[in-house]
Amino acid sequence: MELARIGEIPGDGVNRPCLSPGDRTARRMLIAWANEIGAEISIDVAANLFVRRAGTDPDAAPVLTGSHMDSQPEGGRFDGIYGVIAGLEALAALHDAGIVTRRAIEVVAWTNEEGGRYAPGCMGSMSWSGYAPPTTWDDVRDADGIRYADALAEHLRLEADLPRRPLGGVPHAYLEAHIEQGPLLEAAGLDIGVVTGIQGSRWFSVTLSGASAHAGTAPVGMRRDAVQDMLRAVSALNELMHDPADILRFTVARIDVTPNTSNSVAGRVRFTIDCRHPDGAVLRAKGDAIRATVEAAVKTCDVLVEEHFDAAPVAFHPLVVETVAAAALADGASAMGLPSGAFHDAQFVVPLAPTGMVFVPSRDGISHNPAEYSSPEQLAAGTRVLVRSLVALAG
């Protein structure tokens, strides 16, 4: 709740963009708490922040846990930050109890998971894992025109007092605690979600270029109206993405219209597409059909379709999944296995190490919204399962 005051907005929400002054203030608060238990602090060139509690074997690969500290522009108090604070609480509990593990345990706060300021999300974990070079997104700009490379450089300059570590690594295992962001646990009346994997995601942008004209004088039949072509394109995409089983997730969420005045025909429209499915073959087929579907639907505009993000579905490692299930049982928590509909940084750790996640219930399944809520009891139960799992994995 202290962190939720950094970037607070009406309705108990949070707006804390990555690489912003608020982000840095939150990170300093986390570091201060970590210093109280003598943890080691470091950052890498992607600004991923690590808090390390050493183990007895300095040569053993560490166990990694964590999540992210940035939020959506109208986000809630728990998405991402819960996993970071749960990890820190795990280290503090081990410290207070005098428990020593063979492997070090590290808590990581990944940079820009949300993609709210700079798209796509998960830039920090993608850089760390080798999924893409850190320079991949240098020229991506936020709403104010600030380049990602410049924001990152300024952030690293302001954290130059923190020890620097190499980018990347191969942990023994990775475990991320998170609110479910869905309704399944609450509907089932259960305490813990043992996450089995993450569905795949593909993100696109579509730009329709027509011609602006006067709304009162330009004959409708002669217009190159980008908004009308957008409506045709989205209608066609809805047909393409229709799924009677309601498993596929298709979203048009951001629309930019130029000149965006009430008495002008729109000359240009850019809209985003978010497509997700747990079956890689379905995701590939639907995503690959987007360009042709849009081109066939529009009547007057030029079409540009660009793909910005492509993450295949992943299955989590049985070692971590079974460890979490055993921890929930040992703690007396009711649990179920379930996949994650949202993508997370964990998705990009999968190729490097056994990976898993712990979910706790979300009230009404709401997330990316100020109304997002998980109770203190639910958060504590998830943290107990997390610490039991980390101890088991770290020896």
C-alpha positions as CSV (number, residue, x, y, z in Angstrom):
1,M,0.0,0.0,0.0
2,E,3.0,2.3,0.5
3,L,4.1,1.6,-3.0
4,A,0.5,2.2,-4.3
5,R,0.8,5.8,-3.2
6,I,3.6,6.3,-5.7
7,G,1.6,7.3,-8.9
8,E,-1.8,6.9,-7.2
9,I,-4.8,7.9,-9.2
10,P,-8.5,8.2,-8.2
11,G,-10.3,5.0,-7.3
12,D,-7.4,3.3,-5.6
13,G,-5.6,3.0,-8.9
14,V,-1.9,3.5,-9.9
15,N,-0.2,5.1,-12.9
16,R,3.5,4.3,-12.6
17,P,5.1,4.1,-16.0
18,C,8.4,2.4,-16.5
19,L,11.6,4.5,-16.4
20,S,9.7,7.4,-14.9
21,P,10.4,9.4,-11.7
22,G,7.7,7.3,-10.0
23,D,9.3,4.1,-11.1
24,R,12.6,5.2,-9.7
25,T,11.0,6.3,-6.4
26,A,9.4,2.9,-6.0
27,R,12.6,1.1,-6.8
28,R,14.4,3.2,-4.1
29,M,11.8,2.2,-1.6
30,L,12.3,-1.5,-2.5
31,I,16.0,-1.1,-2.2
32,A,15.7,0.5,1.3
33,W,13.6,-2.4,2.5
34,A,16.1,-4.9,1.0
35,N,19.0,-3.1,2.8
36,E,17.3,-3.8,6.1
37,I,17.9,-7.5,5.7
38,G,21.4,-7.1,4.2
39,A,20.5,-8.1,0.7
40,E,22.8,-7.3,-2.2
41,I,21.5,-4.9,-4.9
42,S,22.5,-4.8,-8.6
43,I,21.1,-3.7,-11.9
44,D,21.9,-4.6,-15.5
45,V,22.0,-2.5,-18.8
46,A,18.3,-3.1,-19.3
47,A,17.6,-1.6,-15.8
48,N,16.4,-4.9,-14.4
49,L,16.8,-4.6,-10.6
50,F,18.0,-7.6,-8.6
51,V,17.9,-8.2,-4.8
52,R,20.1,-11.2,-3.8
53,R,20.2,-13.2,-0.6
54,A,23.3,-15.3,-0.7
55,G,23.4,-19.1,-0.3
56,T,26.0,-21.3,1.2
57,D,27.3,-22.5,-2.2
58,P,28.5,-19.5,-4.2
59,D,29.0,-21.7,-7.3
60,A,25.4,-22.9,-7.4
61,A,23.0,-21.2,-9.8
62,P,20.5,-19.1,-7.9
63,V,16.7,-19.4,-7.7
64,L,15.0,-16.4,-9.2
65,T,11.7,-14.9,-8.3
66,G,10.0,-11.6,-9.0
67,S,7.8,-9.6,-11.4
68,H,7.5,-5.9,-12.3
69,M,6.9,-2.5,-10.7
70,D,5.5,-0.5,-13.6
71,S,1.7,-0.2,-14.2
72,Q,-0.8,0.5,-16.8
73,P,-1.9,4.2,-17.2
74,E,-5.1,3.3,-15.3
75,G,-3.8,0.3,-13.4
76,G,-4.4,-1.3,-10.1
77,R,-2.3,-1.8,-6.9
78,F,-1.4,-5.4,-7.3
79,D,-0.5,-6.3,-10.9
80,G,3.2,-7.1,-11.0
81,I,4.2,-5.3,-7.8
82,Y,2.7,-8.2,-5.7
83,G,5.3,-10.6,-7.2
84,V,8.2,-8.3,-6.3
85,I,7.0,-7.6,-2.8
86,A,6.1,-11.3,-2.2
87,G,9.7,-12.2,-3.2
88,L,11.1,-9.6,-0.9
89,E,8.9,-10.8,1.9
90,A,10.2,-14.3,1.3
91,L,13.8,-13.1,1.7
92,A,12.8,-11.2,4.9
93,A,11.0,-14.2,6.3
94,L,14.1,-16.4,5.7
95,H,16.3,-13.7,7.3
96,D,14.1,-13.4,10.3
97,A,13.9,-17.1,10.8
98,G,17.7,-17.6,10.3
99,I,17.1,-20.1,7.5
100,V,20.0,-20.6,5.2
101,T,19.6,-22.0,1.7
102,R,22.3,-23.7,-0.4
103,R,21.5,-21.7,-3.5
104,A,21.2,-17.9,-3.5
105,I,17.6,-16.5,-3.9
106,E,17.3,-13.4,-6.1
107,V,14.3,-11.2,-6.5
108,V,14.1,-9.4,-9.8
109,A,12.0,-6.3,-10.8
110,W,11.9,-6.6,-14.6
111,T,11.8,-3.4,-16.7
112,N,8.7,-2.4,-18.7
113,E,6.6,-5.5,-18.4
114,E,3.4,-3.7,-19.0
115,G,4.2,-1.9,-22.3
116,G,2.0,1.0,-21.2
117,R,4.6,3.6,-21.9
118,Y,6.7,1.8,-24.5
119,A,5.3,-1.1,-26.5
120,P,5.7,-4.0,-26.5
121,G,5.9,-5.1,-22.9
122,C,8.5,-7.4,-21.3
123,M,11.5,-5.5,-22.8
124,G,13.6,-6.1,-19.6
125,S,13.0,-9.9,-19.5
126,M,13.4,-10.2,-23.3
127,S,16.7,-8.4,-23.1
128,W,17.9,-10.5,-20.2
129,S,16.9,-13.8,-21.7
130,G,18.5,-13.1,-25.1
131,Y,15.1,-13.2,-26.8
132,A,16.0,-9.9,-28.4
133,P,19.0,-7.5,-28.1
134,P,18.5,-4.6,-25.7
135,T,18.9,-2.1,-28.6
136,T,15.9,-3.6,-30.4
137,W,13.5,-1.0,-29.1
138,D,15.9,2.0,-29.1
139,D,13.7,4.1,-31.4
140,V,10.3,3.2,-29.9
141,R,8.7,6.5,-28.6
142,D,6.2,7.2,-25.8
143,A,3.2,9.5,-26.2
144,D,5.5,12.5,-25.5
145,G,8.0,11.5,-28.3
146,I,10.7,10.4,-25.9
147,R,12.8,7.5,-27.3
148,Y,13.1,4.4,-25.2
149,A,16.9,4.4,-25.6
150,D,17.0,8.0,-24.1
151,A,14.7,7.2,-21.2
152,L,16.7,4.1,-20.4
153,A,20.0,6.0,-20.6
154,E,18.7,8.7,-18.2
155,H,17.4,6.1,-15.8
156,L,20.7,4.3,-15.7
157,R,22.5,7.6,-15.2
158,L,20.3,8.3,-12.1
159,E,21.0,4.8,-10.8
160,A,24.7,4.9,-11.4
161,D,25.3,4.5,-7.7
162,L,23.9,0.9,-7.9
163,P,26.3,-2.0,-8.6
164,R,26.1,-3.1,-12.2
165,R,25.9,-6.8,-13.2
166,P,26.2,-8.5,-16.6
167,L,23.0,-8.9,-18.7
168,G,21.6,-12.4,-18.6
169,G,22.2,-15.6,-16.6
170,V,21.0,-19.1,-16.2
171,P,19.1,-19.6,-12.9
172,H,18.4,-23.0,-11.4
173,A,14.7,-22.1,-11.5
174,Y,12.3,-19.1,-11.8
175,L,9.0,-18.7,-10.0
176,E,6.8,-15.7,-10.3
177,A,3.9,-14.8,-7.9
178,H,1.0,-12.8,-9.4
179,I,-2.6,-12.0,-9.0
180,E,-4.7,-14.2,-11.4
181,Q,-6.2,-11.3,-13.4
182,G,-9.1,-13.6,-14.1
183,P,-12.1,-15.0,-12.4
184,L,-11.4,-18.8,-12.1
185,L,-9.9,-19.0,-8.6
186,E,-12.6,-16.8,-7.1
187,A,-15.4,-18.7,-8.8
188,A,-14.0,-22.0,-7.6
189,G,-13.4,-20.6,-4.0
190,L,-9.8,-21.7,-4.1
191,D,-6.7,-20.1,-2.6
192,I,-3.9,-20.8,-5.1
193,G,-3.5,-21.2,-8.8
194,V,-0.7,-23.6,-9.8
195,V,0.0,-22.1,-13.2
196,T,0.7,-24.7,-16.0
197,G,1.8,-22.4,-18.8
198,I,1.0,-19.1,-20.7
199,Q,-1.0,-18.7,-23.9
200,G,0.8,-17.2,-26.8
201,S,0.4,-13.5,-27.9
202,R,0.8,-11.6,-31.2
203,W,0.5,-7.8,-31.4
204,F,-0.1,-5.9,-34.6
205,S,-0.8,-2.3,-35.7
206,V,-2.8,-1.4,-38.7
207,T,-2.5,2.0,-40.5
208,L,-5.1,3.0,-42.9
209,S,-4.2,6.0,-45.1
210,G,-6.9,7.9,-46.9
211,A,-7.5,11.6,-47.4
212,S,-8.9,14.2,-45.0
213,A,-11.8,16.3,-46.4
214,H,-14.5,18.7,-45.2
215,A,-17.4,16.9,-43.6
216,G,-19.9,19.3,-45.1
217,T,-18.7,19.5,-48.7
218,A,-17.0,16.2,-49.7
219,P,-19.5,13.8,-51.3
220,V,-19.6,10.5,-49.4
221,G,-19.0,8.5,-52.6
222,M,-15.8,10.3,-53.3
223,R,-14.2,10.1,-49.8
224,R,-11.2,8.1,-48.7
225,D,-12.6,7.9,-45.2
226,A,-10.1,6.0,-42.9
227,V,-12.7,5.6,-40.1
228,Q,-15.2,3.9,-42.4
229,D,-12.5,1.6,-43.7
230,M,-11.4,0.9,-40.1
231,L,-15.0,-0.2,-39.3
232,R,-14.9,-2.5,-42.3
233,A,-11.6,-4.0,-41.3
234,V,-12.6,-4.6,-37.7
235,S,-15.8,-6.2,-38.8
236,A,-13.9,-8.6,-41.0
237,L,-11.4,-9.3,-38.3
238,N,-14.2,-10.1,-35.9
239,E,-15.4,-12.8,-38.3
240,L,-11.8,-14.1,-38.7
241,M,-11.3,-14.4,-35.0
242,H,-14.8,-15.7,-34.1
243,D,-14.3,-18.7,-31.8
244,P,-17.5,-20.6,-30.6
245,A,-15.5,-22.1,-27.7
246,D,-14.5,-18.6,-26.6
247,I,-10.8,-19.6,-26.1
248,L,-9.2,-17.2,-28.6
249,R,-8.7,-13.6,-27.3
250,F,-9.0,-10.8,-30.0
251,T,-8.8,-7.2,-29.0
252,V,-8.7,-3.8,-30.8
253,A,-7.9,-1.5,-27.9
254,R,-6.1,1.6,-29.2
255,I,-7.3,3.8,-32.0
256,D,-5.5,7.0,-33.2
257,V,-7.5,9.1,-35.7
258,T,-6.1,12.0,-37.8
259,P,-7.1,14.9,-37.9
260,N,-9.5,13.8,-35.1
261,T,-11.9,16.8,-35.4
262,S,-15.7,16.7,-35.5
263,N,-16.1,18.3,-38.9
264,S,-13.4,16.6,-40.9
265,V,-13.3,13.2,-42.7
266,A,-10.5,11.1,-41.1
267,G,-7.5,10.9,-43.4
268,R,-5.6,8.4,-41.3
269,V,-6.4,5.8,-38.7
270,R,-4.0,3.6,-36.8
271,F,-5.4,0.8,-34.5
272,T,-3.8,-2.0,-32.6
273,I,-4.6,-5.7,-32.5
274,D,-3.9,-8.1,-29.6
275,C,-4.5,-11.8,-30.5
276,R,-3.9,-14.6,-28.0
277,H,-4.4,-18.4,-27.9
278,P,-2.9,-21.3,-26.0
279,D,-2.5,-23.4,-29.2
280,G,0.5,-22.2,-31.2
281,A,-0.9,-23.5,-34.5
282,V,-4.2,-21.6,-34.1
283,L,-2.3,-18.4,-33.0
284,R,0.0,-18.7,-36.1
285,A,-2.9,-19.3,-38.5
286,K,-5.1,-16.5,-37.2
287,G,-2.2,-14.0,-37.0
288,D,-0.9,-14.8,-40.4
289,A,-4.4,-14.1,-41.9
290,I,-4.7,-10.6,-40.5
291,R,-3.0,-8.7,-43.3
292,A,-5.0,-10.4,-46.1
293,T,-8.3,-9.9,-44.1
294,V,-7.7,-6.2,-43.7
295,E,-6.6,-5.6,-47.3
296,A,-9.7,-7.4,-48.6
297,A,-12.1,-5.5,-46.3
298,V,-11.0,-1.9,-46.9
299,K,-12.4,0.0,-49.9
300,T,-10.5,3.3,-50.3
301,C,-7.4,3.4,-48.1
302,D,-3.9,2.2,-48.4
303,V,-3.1,-0.5,-45.8
304,L,0.0,-1.0,-43.7
305,V,0.0,-4.0,-41.2
306,E,3.0,-4.3,-38.9
307,E,3.7,-7.0,-36.3
308,H,5.3,-5.8,-33.1
309,F,5.3,-8.7,-30.7
310,D,5.2,-12.5,-31.1
311,A,5.4,-14.8,-28.2
312,A,4.6,-18.5,-28.6
313,P,2.6,-20.4,-26.0
314,V,4.8,-22.0,-23.3
315,A,4.3,-24.9,-20.9
316,F,5.9,-24.6,-17.5
317,H,8.4,-27.2,-16.2
318,P,7.1,-30.1,-14.1
319,L,9.8,-29.4,-11.5
320,V,8.4,-26.0,-10.6
321,V,4.7,-26.9,-11.2
322,E,5.0,-29.9,-8.9
323,T,7.0,-27.9,-6.3
324,V,4.2,-25.2,-6.1
325,A,1.5,-27.8,-5.9
326,A,3.3,-29.6,-3.0
327,A,3.9,-26.2,-1.2
328,A,0.2,-25.4,-1.4
329,L,-0.7,-28.8,0.0
330,A,1.9,-28.4,2.8
331,D,0.4,-25.0,3.7
332,G,-3.1,-26.3,3.8
333,A,-4.2,-24.1,0.8
334,S,-6.8,-25.2,-1.7
335,A,-5.4,-25.2,-5.2
336,M,-6.0,-25.9,-8.9
337,G,-3.9,-26.0,-12.0
338,L,-4.7,-23.4,-14.7
339,P,-3.0,-21.6,-17.6
340,S,-2.3,-17.9,-17.7
341,G,-4.3,-15.9,-20.2
342,A,-2.1,-12.8,-19.7
343,F,1.6,-12.9,-20.7
344,H,4.3,-12.4,-18.1
345,D,8.0,-12.1,-17.9
346,A,8.1,-15.8,-16.9
347,Q,7.3,-16.5,-20.6
348,F,10.8,-15.5,-21.6
349,V,12.6,-17.3,-18.8
350,V,11.2,-20.7,-20.0
351,P,14.0,-21.5,-22.5
352,L,16.7,-20.9,-19.9
353,A,15.5,-22.6,-16.7
354,P,12.6,-24.5,-15.1
355,T,9.9,-21.9,-14.7
356,G,6.5,-21.6,-13.0
357,M,4.0,-19.2,-11.5
358,V,1.8,-18.9,-8.4
359,F,-1.6,-17.2,-8.8
360,V,-3.8,-15.7,-6.0
361,P,-7.5,-14.8,-6.6
362,S,-8.5,-11.5,-8.2
363,R,-11.9,-10.1,-7.1
364,D,-14.3,-10.3,-10.0
365,G,-11.4,-11.1,-12.3
366,I,-10.6,-7.4,-12.7
367,S,-7.2,-6.2,-13.6
368,H,-5.5,-3.3,-15.5
369,N,-8.1,-1.2,-13.6
370,P,-8.2,0.8,-10.4
371,A,-10.8,-1.7,-9.1
372,E,-8.2,-4.5,-9.1
373,Y,-8.2,-6.2,-5.7
374,S,-6.8,-9.2,-3.8
375,S,-7.3,-9.4,-0.1
376,P,-4.4,-9.3,2.4
377,E,-5.3,-12.9,3.4
378,Q,-5.1,-14.0,-0.2
379,L,-1.8,-12.2,-0.8
380,A,-0.3,-13.7,2.4
381,A,-1.4,-17.2,1.4
382,G,0.3,-16.9,-2.0
383,T,3.4,-15.6,-0.3
384,R,3.5,-18.6,2.0
385,V,3.3,-20.9,-0.9
386,L,6.0,-18.9,-2.7
387,V,8.5,-19.1,0.2
388,R,7.9,-22.8,0.7
389,S,8.5,-23.3,-3.0
390,L,11.7,-21.1,-3.0
391,V,13.1,-23.0,-0.1
392,A,12.5,-26.3,-1.8
393,L,14.1,-25.2,-5.0
394,A,17.0,-23.5,-3.3
395,G,17.8,-26.3,-1.0
